[in-house]
Amino acid sequence: MWMEWTIPIQKLEVNKIQVGQLQKSIKPLTPLAYADGPIVFQNLNLLLPPLTIKEYDVITGKLILSLSDSPGTLSKLNALQESLLTSVYSNQKLWFSDSNRTREQIQNSFQPFVESNQLYLYCPMQNQEKRHTIHIWKEGEWKRFATSGLIQKGDSIRVALRLQGISYQMNATNGSWTGRCRVQHKISCIYQFVKSVIPEQISKQKVVEEQKC
């Protein structure tokens, strides 16, 4: 399902991420790329480790994953978020000539995707009209993410996603940047992670069952 070059989060080197020039539109965006030696990948695709679902809202598509049991992933994503904030602060005059905000002001107006040991993603239910289709590997097969119940609180999943860039909110009246921004992303696919049962667990389970008998 996920055919593009994808970086496992543990292999990601934040200093190799490149923030492109501002693409002007109703919703301006600075795209993200990844440079690995002489090769530059125009899309930043990441594969996350198994993470536990803390919350999923079928209506809004809001997906919250816990990072409490994955400190390495939390550290890497926090470093990524801080790096992108620094880029916005450093380039604000270049991208928005009337902007002269402090680092603190930009951080306060930024919509974080990592906060309080949690990762905030958007995973909407899919219908036939959607051009972008999310699929989930579950029960030994790929399924279209089009029915409720495929993921729920407490499940352990791996997510493959693309960080498309940093998007900026503009003032509808005068066209100036409001100061608000966020990282725009798109989930490609989800892998349901089922923990394998190790022999010791099987032995303990058999002992308990025999004692009950």
C-alpha positions in Angstrom: 0.0 0.0 0.0 2.8 2.4 0.9 5.1 2.4 -2.1 7.0 5.7 -1.6 10.4 6.0 0.2 9.5 6.1 3.9 11.8 6.8 6.9 11.3 4.8 10.1 11.1 7.5 12.8 14.1 6.0 14.7 16.2 6.6 11.5 15.1 10.2 11.0 17.8 12.8 11.2 16.0 16.1 11.9 18.9 18.2 10.5 18.3 16.7 7.1 14.8 18.0 6.8 14.5 20.9 4.4 11.8 23.6 4.6 11.0 24.9 1.1 9.9 28.4 -0.1 6.5 29.7 0.7 3.8 28.5 -1.8 1.3 31.4 -1.9 -2.4 30.5 -2.1 -5.5 30.9 0.1 -3.8 28.6 2.5 0.0 29.2 2.1 2.3 26.3 2.7 6.1 25.8 3.1 6.7 22.2 1.9 9.1 19.7 3.5 11.7 17.6 1.8 14.5 15.3 3.1 18.1 15.4 1.9 20.2 12.2 2.3 23.6 12.9 0.9 23.3 14.0 -2.8 19.7 12.7 -2.9 16.8 15.0 -2.1 13.4 13.4 -1.5 10.6 15.8 -2.2 8.2 14.3 0.3 8.8 13.6 4.0 7.2 10.2 4.7 7.5 8.7 8.1 6.7 5.3 9.6 6.0 5.3 13.3 6.5 2.4 15.7 3.6 0.6 17.4 1.7 3.2 19.5 -1.4 2.9 21.6 -4.6 4.7 20.7 -5.6 7.0 23.5 -8.6 8.5 21.7 -10.2 8.3 18.3 -13.3 10.3 17.2 -15.0 8.8 14.2 -16.9 12.0 13.5 -14.0 14.5 13.4 -11.2 12.0 12.6 -9.2 13.2 15.5 -6.6 10.5 16.4 -4.5 10.7 19.6 -1.6 8.3 20.1 0.2 7.8 23.3 4.0 8.4 23.3 4.5 7.5 26.9 5.9 4.0 26.1 8.1 5.2 23.2 10.5 7.9 24.6 12.7 7.7 21.6 9.8 8.6 19.3 8.7 11.3 21.6 12.2 12.9 21.7 12.5 12.7 17.9 9.1 14.2 17.2 9.7 17.0 19.8 13.0 17.8 18.1 11.2 17.9 14.7 8.5 20.2 16.0 11.1 22.6 17.6 13.1 22.6 14.3 10.0 23.6 12.3 9.1 26.3 14.8 12.7 27.7 14.5 12.4 27.7 10.7 9.1 29.7 10.9 10.7 32.2 13.3 13.9 32.6 11.2 12.1 33.0 7.9 9.0 35.0 8.9 10.3 38.3 7.3 11.1 36.5 4.1 7.8 34.8 3.8 5.6 37.5 5.4 7.2 41.0 5.1 5.0 42.6 7.8 5.7 39.9 10.4 8.1 40.6 13.2 7.0 38.2 15.9 9.1 36.8 18.8 9.9 33.1 19.1 7.5 32.9 22.0 4.6 34.6 20.1 5.1 32.1 17.2 5.2 29.2 19.5 2.0 30.3 21.3 0.1 30.6 18.0 1.4 27.3 16.7 -0.9 24.3 16.7 1.3 21.5 18.1 1.1 18.0 16.8 3.1 16.7 19.8 2.1 17.8 23.3 2.0 16.2 26.8 3.4 12.8 25.6 0.7 12.6 22.9 0.7 12.7 19.1 -2.2 14.4 17.5 -3.2 13.2 14.0 -6.2 13.5 11.6 -7.6 10.2 10.3 -11.0 10.7 8.7 -13.3 7.9 7.6 -13.1 7.4 3.8 -15.9 7.4 1.3 -16.0 6.6 -2.4 -15.7 10.2 -3.4 -12.4 10.7 -1.5 -9.3 11.0 -3.9 -6.9 10.1 -1.1 -7.7 6.6 0.4 -6.5 5.4 3.7 -6.1 1.6 4.1 -5.5 -0.5 7.3 -3.8 -3.8 7.5 -6.0 -5.8 9.9 -6.7 -9.5 10.3 -4.3 -10.5 7.5 -5.6 -8.2 4.8 -5.8 -4.6 3.6 -9.1 -2.9 4.3 -10.4 0.4 3.2 -10.8 2.8 6.1 -14.5 3.3 5.5 -16.3 1.7 8.4 -16.3 2.4 12.1 -14.7 -0.1 14.5 -11.5 -0.7 12.5 -9.6 1.1 15.2 -10.5 2.0 18.7 -9.1 3.2 22.0 -6.5 0.8 23.4 -5.5 -0.7 20.0 -1.8 -0.7 19.1 -1.1 0.6 15.6 1.7 1.7 13.3 1.0 4.7 11.2 2.7 5.7 7.9 2.2 9.4 7.1 3.4 12.2 5.1 4.3 15.6 6.6 3.3 17.8 3.7 4.5 21.1 5.1 3.7 24.0 7.4 0.5 25.7 6.6 -0.4 29.3 7.6 -3.7 31.0 8.5 -4.3 34.3 6.7 -6.5 37.2 7.6 -9.5 37.2 5.3 -9.8 41.0 5.4 -6.3 42.2 4.6 -4.5 39.0 3.5 -1.8 39.2 6.2 -0.6 36.3 8.2 -2.4 35.9 11.5 0.5 34.2 13.2 -1.3 30.9 13.4 0.3 27.9 11.7 0.4 24.1 11.9 2.1 21.1 10.3 -0.1 19.7 7.6 -0.1 15.9 7.3 -1.8 13.0 5.5 -2.0 9.4 6.8 -1.4 6.9 4.0 -2.0 3.6 5.9 -2.3 2.0 9.2 -1.0 -1.4 10.4 -2.8 -3.0 13.3 -0.1 -4.3 15.7 -0.8 -7.6 17.4 1.7 -8.5 20.1 3.0 -12.1 19.7 2.6 -14.5 22.5 6.0 -15.7 23.7 6.5 -19.3 24.9 6.8 -18.3 28.6 3.4 -16.6 28.4 1.9 -19.8 26.9 3.5 -21.9 29.7 2.1 -19.7 32.4 -1.3 -19.7 30.8 -1.3 -23.5 30.7 -0.3 -23.7 34.4 -3.2 -21.4 35.4 -5.6 -23.4 33.3 -4.5 -26.7 34.9 -4.8 -25.2 38.4 -8.3 -24.2 37.6 -9.1 -27.7 36.6 
